[in-house]
Amino acid sequence: MKVSILLPVYNSEGYLKATMDSLLAQTLQSFELIVINDGSTDGSAEIIRSYNDNRIVYVENEGNRGLIYTLNRGIEMARGEYLARMDADDVCLPARLELQSRWLDEHPGTGLVACFIDFIDGEGKPEGIWELDRKTVSHKDIRSRMPGENCLAHPSVMGRTEMFRKFRYSPGQKHIEDYDLWLRMLGEGCVLEKLPEALLLYRLHPQSVTHTKLKKTNFFLKHFHCKRKYLRGRIRKGKFNMFDLRVTIEMMADLVKALLKSIKRRLLK
């Protein structure tokens, strides 16, 4: 089997069918679709069970265990050579799996490859592009930018399953688990690249984590804590390189920006 698609689901009935339809219609057909229902209380389970396709592997968590637990469970279950991430409200363009798996086939030194994303709204209408996404394509671009900010869209990536098993997602990095994972991979010298083609429609809507969680927090403070935990882990292992030095510098800049933002909020009250 070529690809395992990891699709966590939590109360996603509004967009789940469009997501699953886009995955089952991929030009690459050698895949398994691992759908993990993380304790949904809406009609998500009924939508999943309505499909009769032997490529779908459906499991349910015992209650709502959270995204990180669900992702790590899916990594353990994966049987494909490559593992592709997907969120339950986004849409894959038909050639995504084929093009990303081909890239990994042809570039054995690459551990993970993302792709460009186009934003859509809740109704599927275009909402523009992510400028940073378009500016960071090569491994050099990504490695240079990542100490400051995340430049890979989580549901756009496909990587070697063995690499996901090696690193996994960190339980201590809730709502920023992808950024932490990229930092740890880059810190260990893994090659992360990006296909310069939009292969994923990334949905922006009021129920998304971006809207409900991250925008309500001090973004810079969140980055500061993420990088601090990452660096603490590196130091515990007796590892520290030039990439980590750059992360350290950006971490301190995040702290300054977080403090200034906090002061500004207090003054405006």
C-alpha positions, -999 to +999 in steps of 0.1 A: +000+000+000+013+034-010-004+059+012-022+060+045-045+091+049-050+102+085-083+119+090-093+128+126-130+137+130-147+157+157-181+172+152-175+178+115-208+169+100-211+201+080-181+195+058-171+159+063-188+145+032-171+169+009-138+160+025-142+123+022-156+125-013-125+145-024-102+118-009-120+088-024-118+105-058-080+108-059-062+099-090-039+077-069-061+048-057-035+028-037-044+041-002-061+035+030-083+062+046-079+060+084-109+079+098-108+083+136-139+096+153-128+114+184-160+113+204-182+133+180-217+142+193-232+153+160-239+133+129-203+126+119-205+089+127-236+084+104-218+102+076-188+079+079-208+047+081-228+057+050-197+049+028-192+014+015-155+015+004-130-011+016-103+015+016-119+032+046-106+021+080-130+035+106-123+035+144-138+054+173-120+068+204-134+061+238-148+096+242-131+128+232-094+122+236-081+153+217-063+158+184-028+148+195-039+115+209-059+108+178-031+117+154-006+094+173-032+066+173-035+070+136+003+069+131+004+036+149-024+022+127-009+033+093+002+006+069+012+028+040+047+037+030+037+073+032+013+091+055-008+121+044-026+144+068-061+157+062-086+177+083-123+170+082-133+204+068-108+207+039-109+195+003-082+177-016-078+184-053-077+151-073-040+148-080-027+156-045-018+121-034-004+111-067+019+142-070+031+142-034+038+104-034+057+107-067+078+135-052+088+113-023+095+084-046+118+106-067+135+123-038+145+096-013+163+122+009+131+141+015+112+132+046+081+152+042+065+173+014+037+198+017+019+217-010+004+252-016-031+258-002-059+280-014-084+293+012-121+288+009-150+299+032-177+277+047-196+276+014-166+267-006-160+301-021-124+313-027-109+334+001-074+341-013-040+326-006-015+324+022+013+347+012+039+330+034+030+296+019+039+308-016+073+322-004+086+291+013+090+262-012+125+247-010+140+230+021+163+260+024+134+284+024+115+264+050+144+258+073+152+295+071+117+307+080+106+280+105+125+293+135+103+325+133+070+311+122+052+281+108+051+280+070+036+246+064-002+240+064-007+209+086-034+192+064-013+197+033+016+174+043+026+139+033+057+123+048+074+089+053+054+069+078+086+058+095+095+094+102+061+102+117+065+071+140+100+083+150+089+118+160+051+116+168+031+146+181+039+160+215+011+160+241+024+192+256+020+212+225-018+215+222-031+236+193+005+241+180+014+204+177+023+207+140+047+236+144+065+217+172+067+186+150+083+206+121+108+222+145+118+188+159+122+173+125+143+202+112+164+202+144+173+166+136+183+175+100+152+161+082+145+175+048+111+192+045+100+205+011+069+218-007+053+213-041+047+247-057+012+238-066-021+243-048-035+208-041-056+216-010-085+238-003-082+250+033-115+260+048-119+290+070-151+290+091-162+301+126-159+266+141-123+260+130-094+258+155-079+289+139-109+309+147-121+294+180-087+289+197-057+305+183-072+340+175-083+343+211-048+338+225-017+359+224-001+345+193+034+355+202+032+340+237+019+308+222+050+306+200+073+315+228+061+286+249+062+262+219+098+271+212+108+270+249+095+234+252+112+224+219+145+238+231+142+223+265+138+189+248+169+195+227+190+205+256+179+174+276+191+153+248+225+171+248+218+185+213+220+222+202+229+234+167+228+265+146+191+259+138+184+258+176+203+290+180+180+307+155+150+292+173+163+307+206+167+342+191+132+341+176+118+328+209+132+358+227+117+381+200+084+364+205+085+371+242+091+408+237+063+410+211+040+391+235+047+415+263+041+445+241+009+430+228-003+424+264+005+459+274-013+473+244-044+452+253-044+465+289-041+501+277-070+498+254-094+484+281 
